[in-house]
Amino acid sequence: MSWRLVYISHSTPQSYVFRHPEVICIDPLSSVCALADRYDQCRVLSSSLNQSTLADTVFVPGFCLAKRNSTDENLKLMLENGIRFPLICKQLSTESEPNTRKMALVFNARGLEALNYPILLQQFVNHDARLFKLFVIGKFVHIRLRPSIRNLSPSSSGENIFFESNTISKEYSVSPLNVAGAVDNEQTALSMQQRSLLLDIARQLRTDLKLDLFGIDVVECICEDTVRTSTGACGDPNVNEKTTVRYAVIDVNPAPGYSGVPNFPEHLENLIREKLSLPLIPVPSGTMA
């Protein structure tokens, strides 16, 4: 039996797959489309993690869908969903549109008036300006530490900060929102406990999302254990008890850029071979989920 790879343009995948049921998709289109809306994505991720054995340690920060520019209505939504300032506000679409990477940090109720609606409002969690990026290729997971947004506090006089997400978490990002020296991949090694937990997150989401090619953004929360509020620990509306270290999943990206992932072509080939029930090729040892 012979096989051939088929490139499907972004504009016609559903119709092509419908007409060609013999085509094997690496990732089901339904699974990819389920993440195309950030509000839907947060609901899917939250459901997955809350029903898993990771629920005590891993969560999705509180979120809500704000449909219109009504400060009173949106403050009520925040209260109902256990969300407090500061917020990170994101456009709903995750697809390749001009505004999809444009985000805002909002520190007070006045800042809600300057947003474009509808929009996702999400609790910002402090994480010492460090982000774990997980690159998933089937059973293989590559973990990389990247710069992220510095710790923030609510402010009655603070102005909104607008930014593009792709300028914040590149390997060598230099932004006023970053902290110089927060990330040094040459000196910062993951503990065995961290690595094990991150692999558990990748395994759980790979199973529940039914995806094999995707990226996950995870942050380690900086919590004040002595301070408990009605919104819970680290921005998690479901937790009120004293907590030590918790991790937040803040984004998932189908088919991310895999630049810098060691042996990516070989791992991708093995994923394809696995889909086709073909023998795998040898690849240097790496991290398996």
NUROTOR-853888 format. One record per atom (N, C-alpha, C): residue in one letter; z, y, x. Coordinates in steps of 0.001 Angstrom, whole numbers, padded with zeros to 6 digits, always signed. Layout:
// NUROTOR-853888
AZYX
...
//
This chain:
// NUROTOR-853888
M+000000-001187+000852
M+000000+000000+000000
M+000000+001239+000889
S-000812+002222+000568
S-000874+003452+001360
S-000213+004592+000603
W+000311+005545+001382
W+000994+006693+000795
W+000378+007970+001336
R+000442+009025+000572
R+000019+010326+001079
R+000958+011395+000535
L+001189+012414+001359
L+002023+013530+000939
L+001172+014543+000202
V+001720+015126-000840
V+000988+016109-001639
V+001769+017410-001646
Y+001084+018515-001294
Y+001704+019834-001397
Y+001448+020374-002793
I+002511+020820-003454
I+002388+021365-004801
I+002748+022841-004751
S+001848+023695-005193
S+002125+025130-005163
S+003287+025466-006085
H+004006+026550-005750
H+005219+026918-006487
H+004937+027187-007967
S+003723+027608-008272
S+003441+028044-009643
S+003126+026899-010605
T+002844+025715-010073
T+002388+024643-010969
T+003117+023309-010804
P+004335+023257-010313
P+004925+021941-010045
P+005157+021100-011281
Q+005676+021711-012366
Q+005994+020911-013551
Q+004754+020255-014136
S+003676+021027-014276
S+002467+020475-014874
S+001849+019410-013975
Y+001916+019617-012660
Y+001341+018625-011745
Y+002112+017307-011839
V+003428+017379-011784
V+004236+016160-011832
V+004064+015457-013172
F+003918+016229-014245
F+003710+015631-015567
F+002395+014856-015605
R+001364+015419-014964
R+000051+014754-014966
R-000018+013598-013979
H+000907+013569-013018
H+000873+012534-011980
H+002242+011859-011884
P+002550+010982-012822
P+003865+010333-012819
P+004090+009443-011605
E+003017+009131-010869
E+003177+008306-009678
E+003768+009086-008509
V+003799+010406-008613
V+004331+011247-007543
V+005852+011112-007482
I+006353+010871-006281
I+007799+010800-006062
I+008265+012150-005530
C+009141+012797-006257
C+009687+014086-005821
C+010918+013846-004947
I+010992+014539-003833
I+012196+014438-003009
I+013405+014878-003819
D+013267+016002-004508
D+014313+016474-005412
D+013719+016652-006802
P+014340+016110-007836
P+013812+016287-009192
P+013711+017768-009545
L+012615+018138-010174
L+012429+019541-010542
L+013534+020019-011477
S+014010+019127-012327
S+015084+019516-013248
S+016351+019896-012486
S+016612+019205-011371
S+017796+019516-010570
S+017651+020853-009865
V+016446+021126-009377
V+016189+022405-008709
V+016281+023554-009711
C+015666+023362-010875
C+015652+024421-011894
C+017055+024721-012422
A+017941+023723-012385
A+019308+023928-012876
A+020073+024947-012047
L+019581+025220-010827
L+020260+026168-009947
L+019547+027510-009877
A+018504+027684-010675
A+017686+028901-010586
A+018383+030127-011156
D+019390+029913-011985
D+020165+031005-012576
D+021580+030935-012007
R+022065+032026-011429
R+023352+031983-010735
R+024524+031689-011671
Y+024464+032162-012886
Y+025551+031865-013825
Y+025567+030374-014144
D+024392+029809-014439
D+024308+028367-014690
D+024746+027587-013459
Q+024345+028065-012278
Q+024725+027396-011040
Q+026243+027353-010894
C+026910+028469-011134
C+028372+028504-011021
C+029022+027529-011994
R+028492+027453-013208
R+029060+026528-014195
R+028894+025077-013744
V+027712+024746-013215
V+027453+023379-012756
V+028368+023029-011585
L+028471+023938-010616
L+029308+023687-009445
L+030776+023563-009838
S+031230+024459-010699
S+032625+024435-011121
S+032957+023136-011847
S+032065+022697-012722
S+032281+021446-013446
S+032344+020265-012487
S+031431+020247-011523
S+031392+019157-010551
S+032687+019074-009757
L+033129+020205-009228
L+034308+020205-008361
L+035593+019988-009144
N+035683+020568-010334
N+036907+020434-011130
N+037147+019006-011588
Q+036081+018219-011716
Q+036214+016835-012167
Q+036250+015846-011002
S+036272+016357-009786
S+036237+015494-008609
S+037618+015366-007981
T+037716+014497-006985
T+038970+014344-006243
T+039238+015541-005341
L+038287+016460-005244
L+038444+017650-004408
L+039074+018814-005166
A+039356+018629-006443
A+039735+019749-007316
A+040953+020521-006824
D+041876+019868-006128
D+043080+020561-005664
D+042818+021426-004440
T+041680+021213-003799
T+041414+021891-002529
T+040183+022770-002563
V+039210+022427-003396
V+037919+023121-003404
V+037643+023658-004804
F+037111+024867-004883
F+036872+025480-006186
F+035719+026471-006095
V+035279+026928-007244
V+034320+028027-007348
V+035103+029257-007795
P+035032+030371-007064
P+035776+031569-007476
P+035434+031979-008901
G+036415+032542-009601
G+036219+032938-010990
G+034979+033788-011191
F+034291+033571-012298
F+033017+034250-012543
F+032824+034466-014032
C+031926+035396-014364
C+031539+035599-015757
C+030176+036273-015798
L+029519+036164-016930
L+028216+036786-017143
L+028416+038090-017905
A+028085+039199-017252
A+028155+040509-017903
A+026759+040867-018394
K+026595+040956-019702
K+025261+041124-020278
K+024826+042574-020394
R+025801+043501-020472
R+025396+044894-020656
R+026408+045831-020004
N+025994+047078-019848
N+026811+048079-019174
N+027860+048645-020134
S+028912+047872-020322
S+030037+048290-021157
S+031310+047990-020378
T+031921+049019-019805
T+033081+048806-018943
T+034209+048098-019680
D+034522+048523-020883
D+035606+047888-021643
D+035317+046411-021890
E+034087+046133-022287
E+033702+044745-022567
E+033774+043903-021301
N+033320+044456-020180
N+033294+043691-018939
N+034691+043511-018344
L+035561+044487-018514
L+036949+044318-018083
L+037634+043228-018906
K+037312+043163-020185
K+037860+042105-021037
K+037356+040738-020582
L+036063+040657-020243
L+035499+039405-019725
L+036212+038976-018446
M+036447+039938-017567
M+037145+039629-016318
M+038536+039079-016596
L+039249+039705-017510
L+040600+039258-017847
L+040575+037853-018430
E+039627+037595-019321
E+039528+036276-019965
E+039204+035174-018962
N+038502+035531-017887
N+038083+034529-016902
N+038915+034564-015624
G+040040+035293-015657
G+040939+035307-014507
G+040334+035938-013275
I+039574+037019-013447
I+038888+037667-012327
I+039508+039040-012099
R+039724+039381-010841
R+040242+040703-010516
R+039378+041340-009419
F+039554+042617-009213
F+038845+043314-008148
F+039459+042941-006797
P+038621+042961-005719
P+037199+043316-005693
P+036308+042187-006206
L+035111+042580-006626
L+034102+041649-007119
L+032925+041600-006162
I+032236+040473-006175
I+030895+040408-005605
I+029953+040166-006781
C+028973+041041-006926
C+028100+041030-008104
C+026690+040646-007685
K+026111+039671-008398
K+024846+039079-007982
K+023837+039082-009121
Q+022568+039307-008774
Q+021493+039159-009746
Q+021463+037706-010230
L+021022+037494-011454
L+021065+036146-012025
L+020066+035198-011385
S+018874+035671-011082
S+017828+034793-010557
S+018055+034490-009083
T+017888+033217-008709
T+017969+032817-007306
T+016593+032613-006701
E+015549+032834-007495
E+014197+032594-007008
E+013728+033752-006139
S+012590+033575-005485
S+012112+034525-004480
S+011566+035793-005117
E+012453+036600-005625
E+012080+037885-006190
E+012632+038992-005291
P+012067+040204-005371
P+012502+041280-004476
P+013998+041573-004532
N+014617+041415-005704
N+016017+041812-005852
N+017013+040662-005783
T+016530+039441-005572
T+017438+038297-005700
T+018529+038289-004639
R+018267+038888-003470
R+019270+038927-002403
R+020132+040191-002442
K+019815+041097-003354
K+020579+042338-003441
K+021878+042095-004203
M+022976+042455-003575
M+024296+042227-004160
M+025130+043487-004035
A+026277+043494-004710
A+027166+044652-004660
A+028615+044197-004598
L+029397+044907-003814
L+030844+044738-003797
L+031445+045869-004624
V+032239+045508-005613
V+032782+046488-006559
V+034306+046431-006488
F+034938+047596-006354
F+036370+047663-006081
F+037214+048153-007254
N+036566+048635-008309
N+037320+049200-009423
N+036438+049268-010663
A+037046+049609-011792
A+036322+049637-013065
A+035181+050645-013051
R+035368+051761-012364
R+034315+052776-012313
R+033042+052220-011684
G+033216+051307-010722
G+032058+050738-010041
G+031183+049884-010932
L+031745+049365-012034
L+030956+048539-012950
L+029830+049332-013606
E+030009+050643-013710
E+029019+051477-014394
E+027733+051627-013595
A+027788+051362-012282
A+026629+051595-011418
A+025776+050348-011207
L+026050+049277-011952
L+025327+048022-011768
L+024157+047914-012735
N+023196+047073-012371
N+022080+046751-013262
N+022402+045453-013999
Y+022272+045479-015291
Y+022646+044333-016133
Y+021402+043669-016725
P+021546+042350-017064
P+022700+041463-016922
P+022958+041111-015457
I+024196+040698-015167
I+024581+040432-013786
I+025754+039456-013767
L+025883+038712-012670
L+027018+037804-012486
L+028141+038569-011791
L+029314+038585-012408
L+030508+039146-011786
L+031341+037989-011257
Q+031714+038051-009983
Q+032479+036947-009398
Q+033598+037498-008522
Q+034725+036817-008570
Q+035860+037184-007724
Q+035465+037080-006254
F+035700+038138-005486
F+035515+038055-004037
F+036782+037466-003438
V+036632+036470-002573
V+037792+035859-001918
V+037752+036188-000431
N+038874+036620+000105
N+038948+036921+001535
N+038856+035643+002351
H+038107+035705+003457
H+037874+034495+004249
H+037697+034798+005735
D+038288+035900+006184
D+038272+036269+007606
D+036864+036367+008182
A+035912+036783+007355
A+034541+037077+007812
A+033836+035866+008419
R+034216+034667+007961
R+033580+033450+008488
R+033104+032578+007331
L+031941+031980+007535
L+031284+031191+006489
L+030801+029874+007076
F+031071+028778+006369
F+030517+027482+006761
F+029203+027275+006017
K+028139+027071+006762
K+026852+026740+006156
K+026595+025257+006358
L+026392+024556+005248
L+026110+023128+005292
L+024640+022923+004961
F+023928+022266+005859
F+022509+021970+005657
F+022385+020476+005374
V+022010+020136+004154
V+021972+018739+003718
V+020536+018233+003733
I+020335+017084+004380
I+019039+016395+004391
I+019334+014940+004063
G+019398+014618+002786
G+019793+013271+002399
G+021223+012994+002834
K+021415+011929+003614
K+022749+011555+004067
K+023202+012354+005284
F+022284+013080+005883
F+022616+013861+007079
F+023059+015267+006689
V+024129+015733+007326
V+024641+017082+007068
V+024897+017776+008397
H+024316+018960+008549
H+024584+019783+009726
H+025457+020955+009296
I+026542+021194+010017
I+027488+022252+009672
I+027440+023333+010738
R+027321+024569+010287
R+027243+025700+011210
R+028164+026813+010731
L+028882+027417+011661
L+029737+028554+011342
L+028930+029841+011490
R+028995+030697+010480
R+028207+031936+010483
R+029103+033139+010161
P+028649+034344+010542
P+029386+035557+010156
P+029340+035743+008643
S+030317+036457+008121
S+030338+036748+006693
S+031023+038095+006469
I+031372+038383+005228
I+031936+039682+004867
I+033415+039745+005247
R+033818+040876+005778
R+035212+041081+006189
R+036155+041019+004976
N+037439+040895+005239
N+038429+040884+004162
N+038456+042238+003448
L+038623+042193+002128
L+038581+043399+001300
L+039803+043474+000399
S+040073+044688-000089
S+041160+044910-001042
S+040648+045769-002186
P+041245+045646-003371
P+040848+046544-004463
P+041195+047981-004098
S+040433+048917-004632
S+040666+050330-004332
S+040262+051167-005535
S+041184+052005-005999
S+040879+052839-007164
S+039836+053897-006850
S+039678+054229-005564
S+038717+055263-005180
S+037516+054712-004419
G+037499+053408-004167
G+036427+052819-003370
G+035084+052865-004067
E+034053+053198-003312
E+032697+053209-003842
E+032073+051828-003699
N+031130+051509-004564
N+030406+050244-004459
N+029706+050153-003111
I+029629+048944-002591
I+028852+048680-001376
I+027690+047781-001772
F+026480+048279-001614
F+025285+047504-001924
F+024715+046943-000626
F+024285+045693-000656
F+023770+045057+000560
F+022832+043924+000180
E+022108+043423+001171
E+021260+042244+000987
E+021913+041074+001707
S+022084+039982+000994
S+022865+038861+001515
S+022294+038280+002802
N+020974+038350+002971
N+020385+037754+004172
N+020642+038577+005426
T+021240+039765+005294
T+021580+040561+006477
T+023006+040300+006946
I+023745+039498+006200
I+025172+039325+006479
I+025474+038045+007249
S+024788+036956+006920
S+025212+035642+007417
S+024193+034950+008305
K+023328+035726+008939
K+022484+035135+009969
K+023356+034833+011194
E+022846+033994+012085
E+023649+033578+013241
E+024145+034767+014056
Y+023280+035765+014226
Y+023653+036916+015050
Y+023658+038201+014225
S+024117+038126+012995
S+024158+039305+012134
S+025087+040372+012714
V+024630+041611+012634
V+025457+042759+013018
V+025399+043738+011860
S+026441+043767+011065
S+026493+044604+009875
S+027865+045264+009798
P+027943+046449+009191
P+029262+047060+008982
P+030201+046175+008162
L+029633+045229+007418
L+030465+044323+006623
L+030989+043142+007433
N+030419+042906+008610
N+030879+041827+009476
N+032071+042291+010318
V+032695+041329+010996
V+033749+041616+011966
V+033276+041113+013316
A+033160+042004+014279
A+032678+041622+015604
A+033581+040546+016202
G+032954+039466+016680
G+033707+038405+017334
G+034380+037418+016406
A+034171+037555+015085
A+034822+036632+014145
A+034298+035212+014294
V+033047+035091+014743
V+032413+033780+014873
V+031887+033615+016287
D+032282+032538+016916
D+031746+032162+018223
D+031562+030660+018204
N+030335+030227+017933
N+030075+028793+017788
N+030279+028029+019088
E+030283+028750+020214
E+030501+028071+021485
E+031983+027740+021680
Q+032863+028507+021037
Q+034292+028324+021254
Q+035029+027818+020017
T+034402+027957+018859
T+035069+027574+017615
T+034628+026182+017187
A+035515+025225+017320
A+035206+023849+016928
A+035912+023529+015612
L+035228+022784+014764
L+035842+022357+013510
L+036899+021303+013790
S+038004+021384+013072
S+038986+020315+013161
S+038438+019092+012434
M+038998+017936+012728
M+038560+016716+012048
M+038793+016830+010548
Q+039903+017476+010170
Q+040213+017645+008750
Q+039183+018542+008071
Q+038801+019644+008730
Q+037784+020534+008169
Q+036456+019810+008004
R+036043+019135+009066
R+034752+018442+009019
R+034738+017393+007911
S+035815+016642+007798
S+035890+015604+006766
S+035789+016216+005373
L+036486+017333+005154
L+036458+017969+003839
L+035073+018519+003525
L+034439+019164+004493
L+033108+019724+004266
L+032093+018621+003964
L+032235+017494+004641
L+031345+016366+004349
L+031611+015812+002951
D+032870+015804+002535
D+033195+015369+001170
D+032556+016300+000135
I+032563+017606+000416
I+031925+018567-000490
I+030436+018276-000589
A+029791+018076+000564
A+028354+017790+000570
A+028049+016512-000199
R+028869+015492+000007
R+028649+014207-000670
R+028817+014353-002186
Q+029864+015062-002601
Q+030127+015248-004027
Q+028990+016004-004704
L+028556+017109-004097
L+027510+017920-004718
L+026153+017228-004648
R+025907+016491-003588
R+024636+015751-003511
R+024539+014758-004670
T+025641+014095-004965
T+025652+013127-006061
T+025504+013810-007415
D+026297+014846-007639
D+026322+015473-008963
D+025094+016333-009239
L+024585+017002-008209
L+023411+017859-008404
L+022104+017080-008348
K+022173+015847-007834
K+020980+015001-007680
K+019945+015697-006798
L+020431+016205-005662
L+019576+016881-004688
L+019740+016226-003326
D+018678+016275-002523
D+018729+015765-001157
D+018414+016830-000115
L+017745+017886-000510
L+017420+018984+000408
L+018045+020264-000137
F+019199+020625+000387
F+019847+021836-000108
F+020884+022327+000894
G+021265+023578+000727
G+022291+024177+001565
G+023489+024578+000729
I+024660+024565+001339
I+025902+024937+000660
I+026626+025974+001510
D+027085+027043+000879
D+027911+028042+001555
D+029356+027845+001124
V+030236+027650+002111
V+031651+027392+001843
V+032489+028346+002687
V+033559+028882+002099
V+034483+029715+002864
V+035892+029151+002756
E+036655+029333+003836
E+038071+028972+003833
E+038856+030195+003391
C+039582+030069+002292
C+040253+031227+001695
C+041460+031659+002508
I+041651+032956+002553
I+042851+033524+003145
I+043767+033907+001994
C+044813+033104+001781
C+045697+033298+000634
C+047051+033812+001102
E+047704+034581+000248
E+049083+034988+000483
E+049963+034077-000365
D+050554+033078+000284
D+051296+032062-000468
D+052513+032621-001196
T+053013+033732-000708
T+054217+034274-001332
T+053899+035146-002529
V+052616+035417-002763
V+052227+036281-003873
V+051421+035467-004872
R+051939+035324-006073
R+051226+034607-007118
R+050902+035589-008228
T+049711+035548-008734
T+049340+036418-009842
T+048782+035570-010965
S+048562+036188-012095
S+048035+035458-013250
S+046628+034962-013002
T+045956+035508-011982
T+044592+035065-011703
T+044573+033851-010797
G+045741+033452-010269
G+045773+032239-009486
G+045506+032470-008016
A+045464+031357-007273
A+045338+031417-005828
A+043909+031674-005402
C+043757+032577-004465
C+042456+032783-003818
C+041323+033046-004800
G+041614+033618-005924
G+040542+033874-006875
G+040193+032703-007756
D+040964+031621-007676
D+040728+030466-008542
D+041573+030616-009802
P+040948+030836-010961
P+041714+031063-012184
P+042476+029842-012670
N+042227+028673-012086
N+042866+027451-012562
N+044123+027083-011783
V+044476+027887-010767
V+045593+027518-009908
V+046611+028643-009867
N+047869+028316-010126
N+048928+029312-010076
N+050066+028901-009133
E+050101+027658-008730
E+051193+027206-007893
E+050950+027607-006434
K+051988+027468-005615
K+051868+027792-004198
K+050807+026906-003563
T+049954+027520-002764
T+048822+026816-002180
T+048752+027115-000693
T+048305+026165+000102
T+048143+026422+001530
T+046692+026777+001802
V+045900+025820+002272
V+044502+026098+002605
V+043605+025612+001481
R+042731+026497+001001
R+041778+026114-000027
R+040403+026606+000386
Y+039387+025942-000137
Y+038009+026262+000211
Y+037236+026611-001054
A+036356+027587-000933
A+035550+028027-002072
A+034077+027784-001789
V+033395+027166-002740
V+031936+027041-002682
V+031369+028293-003341
I+030624+029089-002572
I+030156+030373-003097
I+028650+030421-003341
D+027925+029406-002886
D+026477+029404-003144
D+025892+028043-002806
V+024815+027700-003495
V+024022+026506-003189
V+022557+026908-003233
N+021797+026475-002235
N+020387+026852-002138
N+019511+025615-002021
P+018664+025331-003001
P+017698+024241-002839
P+016726+024568-001706
A+016440+023586-000870
A+015461+023721+000217
A+015668+024992+001033
P+016795+025111+001737
P+017036+026303+002555
P+016198+026268+003824
G+016247+027334+004604
G+015600+027310+005909
G+016405+026432+006853
Y+015757+025493+007513
Y+016464+024555+008380
Y+016306+024898+009855
S+015960+026129+010157
S+015816+026553+011545
S+017132+026356+012291
G+017058+025701+013440
G+018255+025466+014235
G+018969+024170+013939
V+018552+023462+012895
V+019160+022161+012595
V+018574+021126+013546
P+019394+020465+014347
P+018862+019524+015333
P+018134+018351+014684
N+016972+018032+015262
N+016183+016872+014820
N+015810+016933+013341
F+015577+018147+012840
F+015233+018276+011426
F+013991+017472+011046
P+012879+017528+011819
P+011685+016760+011410
P+011968+015270+011257
E+012766+014724+012188
E+013066+013295+012115
E+013940+012962+010901
H+014916+013818+010630
H+015773+013571+009462
H+014976+013701+008161
L+014064+014664+008122
L+013223+014814+006930
L+012306+013608+006771
E+011749+013142+007878
E+010885+011960+007797
E+011668+010756+007278
N+012883+010589+007746
N+013684+009457+007275
N+014038+009584+005799
L+014252+010813+005338
L+014509+011005+003911
L+013290+010583+003099
I+012109+010979+003559
I+010874+010589+002870
I+010692+009075+002928
R+010951+008500+004088
R+010830+007051+004224
R+011798+006330+003276
E+012989+006878+003146
E+013962+006269+002243
E+013469+006311+000803
K+012852+007434+000419
K+012309+007553-000937
K+011191+006543-001176
L+010460+006216-000110
L+009329+005292-000226
L+009702+003857+000140
S+010993+003617+000384
S+011479+002276+000759
S+010789+001770+002018
L+010627+002653+002992
L+010032+002304+004273
L+011114+002234+005344
P+010860+001505+006447
P+011848+001444+007532
P+012102+002834+008115
L+013341+003086+008508
L+013699+004376+009083
L+013395+004409+010571
I+013191+005604+011094
I+012968+005779+012522
I+014298+006130+013184
P+014471+005823+014468
P+015728+006163+015142
P+015850+007672+015340
V+017043+008187+015115
V+017333+009611+015304
V+018641+009709+016071
P+018740+010640+017034
P+020017+010819+017744
P+021164+010998+016768
S+022339+010550+017169
S+023492+010559+016263
S+023789+011960+015760
G+024244+012046+014526
G+024590+013328+013912
G+025673+013095+012886
T+025825+014016+012004
T+026875+013941+010991
T+026308+013387+009698
M+026900+012300+009230
M+026442+011684+007996
M+027475+011922+006904
A+026973+012234+005710
A+027886+012442+004576
A+028083+011139+003817
//
